Amino acid sequence: MPAAPDFPPAPDRVAVRRALLSVSDKTGLVDFARALADKGVELVSTGGTRKAIEGAGLPVKDISELTGFPEMMDGRVKTLHPIVHGGLLGVRDAPEHKAAMEAHGIGAIDLVYVNLYPFEATVAAGGDYETCVENIDIGGPAMIRSAAKNHGYVAVCTEPADMAEAVAAIADDGTTTLDLRKRLAARAYARTAAYDAAISQWFAAQVGDAAPRRRAFAGELVQTMRYGENPHQSASFYRFPNPRVGVATATQLQGKELSYNNINDTDAAFELIAEFDPARAPACAIIKHANPCGVATGASLAEAYERALACDPVSAFGGIVALNTRLDAATAAKVLEVFTEVVIAPEADEDAIALFRKKKNVRLLVTGGLPDPTAPGDTFRSVSGGFLVQGRDTARLTPADLKVVTKRAPTEAEIRDMLFAFTIAKHVKSNAIVYAKDGQTLGVGAGQMNRKDSARIAALRAADFGLDLTGSACASEAFFPFPDGLIQAADAGCTAVIQPGGSIGDDKVIAAADERGLAMVFTGVRVFRH
């Protein structure tokens, strides 16, 4: 590796005499430029940025006046020049650098304000291939990185908040401090890293590379938290560029700040409820520790909530309530009868919001829509020394996907119940068993080490709350390896079973189902969730 030159230590304070401004987002630009000009800072700029500054009546030099070259090649070449990068990278107190700058007429640039071509926004807007490529910034990241590397002398800003901080510092005595320049440099490298991550992910998708040799992803800080899953763990919340509709895009209308566990559980709840089309029926999911403790549809949203609550009112205490349609006052009143941490819905009526104001600690979130459960995407999980990436589970079943494997075929009502139960099982931690009937969960068994225990626990919970499993459907998110789990479900009262199939013990499981007069279907699709 190259050794660091023996440079003099960077000064604490650097006077800002020349600033280079080149931005796509011109929010606050004129105000920033005026503040700099008022302190006697020479302004240098490019293209539309220069025109905006000039239009405000402020003196500004075009970059071509420094480089001696016109902007060319549709703006692709304008700042990639030794005069620019020498002015950014030159270590002013190093004799060789100083001599080179003087010999070649390179003037120092003390502040850079660059925000990049809107690549992420272009992708989000559905830009075609050529448009997206044209919105890949080259000169901007180069200037940002040059300025950030030479933060001993140069302050680099990539967004209005950075410029506001820099302008405030300059307003005091016309200088920036080394501490400020270091902080700005760290942010600048994070910005270019995020930008390159967005480009690399987009390019991988364009060429159909599902497992690129190197994978990068980045997010923007939304919130720092008092602690993580437990009080001794630190935590923060980041939002991806172009985020999926959900907790990351939600507007919090009221309530305490969301915690790490709140966000994790609310995400689980909203992803589950998105499986239910509001055009077909109102639906409610109640989540505790990322597992559904009750899910139901109803003739009204209030009825859906009541039916979901009936499945396990004990676990619902302190849980998350997710709704697939607009929250109304009748439903809000019922939800507020039970201690609830978070309620999330696409929208909320004003009178419902007014009721929530009486419970100031309850968090109410609205998202403006539902995520598409069939949309492709990736999920991430950290492991020691790395991370796992997989495609989002977009499996959805229809009656045509079911293979009847027993002597008795299911009725239409049983098919509806099986599909409902299997949809819920997809969102239950494995091993998972779900009993359901008439659009309502009756018992949920989650996260057990064997499937028989999950079936038994789900039945016990139903019995605890007076719910009759007779005639219910039972869903298993993975195959029954042995008949014992199926027998447990049959003894509890279920009459129809849905499972992926594929075990070496399938014949024995099918025989056990036939002995008990069950209807059983195989899906061929496993929906583990660990």
N, C-alpha and C positions, 0 to 999 in steps of 0.2 A: 504494500500500500504506500502511496506517496506520503512522505513526511511533511508535517506542517512547516511552512517557512517561518523564519524567525522574525515575525512581524512585531512591531511595537504594540503594546496593549491598546485596545480601542478606548477612545475617550468616553467619559460618561455623557457629556452633552455635545451635541452636534447642531450647529446652526443650520437652519433650512433656508437655503438661498435659491434653489431651483427644484421644481416639482414637475414630474411627468404624469399627466393624467390621460388615461385612455380607457373608457368604460362603455359597456353595453347598456347597463342599468344606470340611467342618469339621475336617479333619485337623489336629491340634495346636492347635485353636482355644482350648480351655480353658486349656492351658498358656500360650499367648501372652497370653490375657486376664489370667491370674493374675499373670504376670510384670509386666504393665503396671500392674495394680492395686496390686501390692506397691511400685511406685515412685510411688504416689499419682496415677496417671493416671486421669482420669474416662473411663469407658467409655460410649459411645453406640452403640446397635445397632438392628437391625430384625428383625421376625418370628422365624423359627426360630433365627437366630443369637442374638438376645436371650434366647430361652428356654434355649438351651444354656448360655449364660453364667450366667444366673440359676440354672439347675439345679445349677451347680457352687458355688452359694452366694456368688457374687461380685456386688457392686453394679453395676448397669447401668441406664442410662436408655433408654427407648424413644425412637425418633426423633421421635415425635409430641409428646413433651414439649418438644422444641426448636422444632418447626415450628408447633405449635398445630393441626395438621391430622391426622386419623386416616389410617391406611393405607386406601386405597380402590381400587375398580375391580380387584378380584382381585389386589391387590398391584402393579398397574401404576404407581400413583402413591403414592409414599411419600417419596422423597428428592429429587424434582425440585422444589426449593423454594429461594427466596432465602436463607433462614436456613442451609441446608446449603451451597449453592454460594457464598454470600457468605463463609461460614466457611472455605471451601477456597480461594477466589480472592483474598480480601482481602490486599493488600500491607500488612503491619502497620506498616511504618515510613514509608509514604506518608501525609502528613497528610490528604488527601481520603478515602482508603480508611479510615483509622482513624476519621475523623469519621463516615463513613457507617455503619460497623460499630457505633459507639456510639449513633448516632441511631436505628438500627433494631433494636438489641438483638441483634446478630449476634456470637456468640462464635467465636473462632478454633478451627479444628480442625487439630491439628498432625500427626496420623498417620491414614492411611486404609488399611484392609485390606479389599479387595474382590476376590473372585474371581467370575467371571461365571456366569450360568445355563449349564448344560451343553449348549449348542447342538450342539457337535461330537459329543458322546456320544449325544445324542438322534438325530441323523442316522445315526450308526453303528449304533444299535440298531434302525433301520428305522422310526422314528417317522413317523406320518402327517403330512400337510401342516399341519393345525391344531396338532398337538402341537409340531412343529418351530417354527412361527411363535411359539407361546406361550413357547418357550424362547429367544427372541431377547431378550437383556437390553438395556434402555434406560438405566435409572438407574445401573447399574453402570459402563458405559463413560463415562457423563457425569461421574460422580464421579472416576473414575480420571483422565480427561483434565483435569478441573479441578485436581485435586491435583498432577498431573504438570506442568501449566503453571506452577503456583505453587510449584515445587520449591525456590524460594528460602527457603520457610518450611515446606513440608509434605513429609513423607515418605510415599510411596505404595507399597503392597505389593499384589501380585496373586497370590502363591502362597506356600506355607509357607516355602520357602527364603528369600524376601525378608523375611518376618516374623522368621525366625530371626536374620537379619543385623541387622534393625532393633532387635529386642529385646536382642541382644547389645550394641549400641551404647548403648542407653538404660540398660542395667544398669550401665554404667561411671559415668556422671555425670548420667543423666536427659536427655541431649541427643542430637541427631543432627547430623552434620557436613554441610556443603554438598556435599562430594564424594560422600558416601553418598546424599544426596537426588538428586543429578544422576544417579548410576548407577541408582537405583531408578526415576527418571522415564523414563530411556531404555528400561528393560525394560518399563515400563508402557505406553508408546506402542507398543512392538513387540507386546505382548499384545493391545491393542485392534485394532491393524492386522491381526493374524492372525485375530482373531475376526471382524472385518468381512470379511476375505477368504473365510473359510469360509462366511459367510452369503451373500456375493455369488455365490460359485460354486454354492452350493445353489440360490439363486433363479434363476440363469441356466438351470440344468438343469430347474427346474420349469416354466419358460416356453419351453423348447426353444430357447434362444439359444446356438448352438454357437460364436458369435463375438461375445461381448459387446463393447460399445464400449470398456470398460475391463476389464482382467483383472488380478486380484490373486491371488497365492498365497503361502503362508507355511509355514515349517517350524520345528521345534523342534530346537535344537542337540543332536546326539548325541555328537559327537566333534570336537575340534580335532586337526589332524594336524601332524606335523613339517614336512611339505612336500606339494606337490601332485604333478602328473604328473612334474615335475622338481624337483630340490632348490631351485631359485631361485624356485619358485612357492609361495605360501601356499595353504592348503586347509582346509576344514572339511566336516563331514557333517551334514545336517539330515534330519529325518524329518517327512513330511507328517502332518497329522491323519488318523486312520483309514487308516493306510498299507496298501498291498497287501502280502500275505504275501511275504516274501523277505528280502534282506539287511538291509533297514531294520528288520525285526521279529525278526531272528535272535538267538539266544542264543549267545554265544561261550563254548564250554566250556573252551577252552584255547588257548594259542599267543600269539604276539606281537600287539601292537596292529595292527589292519588299516590299511593304507595307502590312499591315494587310488586307486592303480592296483589294489590288491587288491579294493576295494569295487566299482570299475567292472567289473572282469573277473568277479567273483563274481556280480554282478547279471546279466551276460550269460549266464553258465553256468546259473544257476538258471532264468532265463526260458526258455532253450532246453529244459532237461530237463523243465520243466513241460508241454511239449507231449506227453509220453509218459505215458499213464495207467498207474500202477503195477499196477492190477488186470489189465492185459493182459500186461505183462512188465516185469521189472526193466530199468532203462536207466541208462546212464552217459554223461556228456558231459565231455570234457576241453577246457578253454579256455586259449588263450594270446593275450594282447593283444586280448581281446574277440572273438576268432575261434575257432570250434571246430576243433581239430586232430584230434579223433576222437570219434565218437558211435556207440553200439551198444546193442542190446538183447541179452538172454541168458536162458538157462534159469535162471540164478542171478545175483545181483548181482555176484558175483566174476567170473563169465564175461562179463557185460556190460562190466565194467571192463577185463578182459584184451583183449576184442575192440576196445574203444575205443582202448586204448593201442597196439594193433598198427597202427593206421592211421598214426600218426606218433609213435613213441616219442621222437624227438629233440626235437620241439617240446613234448612233454608235460613235459619237464624244467622245473621251476619254474612249472608251470601250476596251474590251478584244476580241481578235480574236483567235479562236481555229480552227485548221485544222486537218483533219483525215489522211492526207498523207504528203509526203515530200514537204516542201516549196521550190518552184522554183523561179527564178528571176522575171518571168512575174507576178506572184502573189505578190511577195514582193514589186514590183514597185507600184502596185495598192494599196496595203495596206498602203504604206507609203505616199500616197496622202492625207490620212485622219489622223488626230491626233489620235493615238492609244497608250494606256498605255502598253499593253502586247500582244505579239504574241506567241502562244504555238503550237508546231507541233511535230510529232514523230521524224522528221529529217529535215535538211535544206541543200540545195546545197550551195557550196562555193560562187557562184556568188550572191545568195540571201543574204548570210551573209555579203558579201562585200557592198551590197546596204544598209543594216541596219547600217553598221558602219558610214554611213554619217548622221545618226540620232542617236546620241550617247545616248540620254535619253530613247529611246524606248527599252523596255526589250524584248529580244528574248530568248525563252526557247525551248529546245528539250528534249524529254523524252525517245527516243529509242523504243517506242511502244505505244500501246493504252491499257487502262484498259479494262478488260473483263466485260461488263455490266451485264452479267448473273452470275458472280462469287458471292458466298455468302460472307457476311461480316456484320459488325455492324456499325451503326452510333450513335453518342453520342450528347446529348444536355444538358447543365446545366440548372437547375432550382433552385429556392431558397432552400437551404438545401440539395440538392442532384443532381442527373442527370438521364436523361431518356436514355434508350438504345433500339434500334430497329434494325431489320435486314434491310440491304440495299434494296432499291426498285429494284428488278431484273425483274419486270414484262415486258414481251415482247409478242406482239400479232402477230398472223398470220391470214390470211383470214379465216382459219378454226375455229378460236376463236370467230368470229363475228356472232351474232344472228340478222337476219333481222326481224324487228318488224313492218315495214310499208308495205303498199300494193305494193309500188314500191320497187324492189330490186336495189341495187346500181350497176352501171357498173363496169367493171374491173378497169377503170381509177379512178373512184370515190373511190373504195376500196383502191387503192394505195395512193390516196390523204388523205383518212381518217386515214390510218395507219401512214402515215408520220406526219400528224397533231397531232395525239394522242401521238406519240413518243415525239414531242416537248412539248406538254401540260404536260407531266410527269415532265418536268424540269422548268415549269413556276410556280411562286408562286400563291397559291390559293387565291381567286377563279380564274380560268384560262379558257380563251377561245382562241383558235388559228384557224385562217383561213389559208388554204393552197391550192395550186394547182400546179401540175406538179413539185413536189419536191422543192417548194419554199414557205416560209411563206409569207403571204400577210398582215396579221394583227395579233397582239398579245395583248390581254387584260389580265393584271396580277394584282393579289393582291387586288381585290376589295371585298367589303363586301357583294355584291350580284352578281349573275351570269349575270343578265340582263345588269348591268353596264359594266361588262367585255366584253360582246358581243358588246355593243355599242361603247366602247372605241377602241376595236380592229378594228371595221368597220371605225370609224373616222380616225384612223391612216392610214388605207389603202387609204381612200379618200384623206387625206392630201398629200400623196406621189404618187397620180395618179394611184393607183393599183385597178384594177377592180375585185370585188369579185364574179362576175357572174360565176356560174358553179364551185365555190370553195367548198371545204369540210370544215366543222366546227367541231372542237374537243372540248369537255368539259371534264375536268379531273375528274369531279364528276357528279352525275345525275342532270338533270334539275328538280327542285322541282315543278316548275310551267311552263306553256307554254310560259310565257312572254320572257324568254331568248331565247328560240328556235325561237319564232316569230321574235324577233330582228335580229337573224342570217338569217332567211329566207328573211326578208325584205332587208337585206344587199346584198343578191344575192346568198347565198350558196344553193346548191342543195342536199348535202349529210351531214348527221350529225352522229357523233360517240360519244357515251357517255356510262357510265357504266350501267345506268338503276338501278332500285331498289327503286325508289321513290313511295310513296303511290299515287302520282299524275301521274304515268307513263301513265295510260290510256288517260288522258287529253292531255298529251304531244304528245303521238302517234297520237291521233285524229287531233291535230293541224298540225302535220307533214303531215298527209294524206291530209288534206284540202289544203295544199300548194304544194302537189305533190313531197314532199321530200322523199329521201331514208334515212332511219335511222337504225343504228345497235346498239345493246347493246353489251358491252364487258364483263360485269360481274366483271370487275376489276376497282377499283378506284385508282387513282394515285395522291392523295393530296400531296402537298408540301408547308409546312407553313414556 
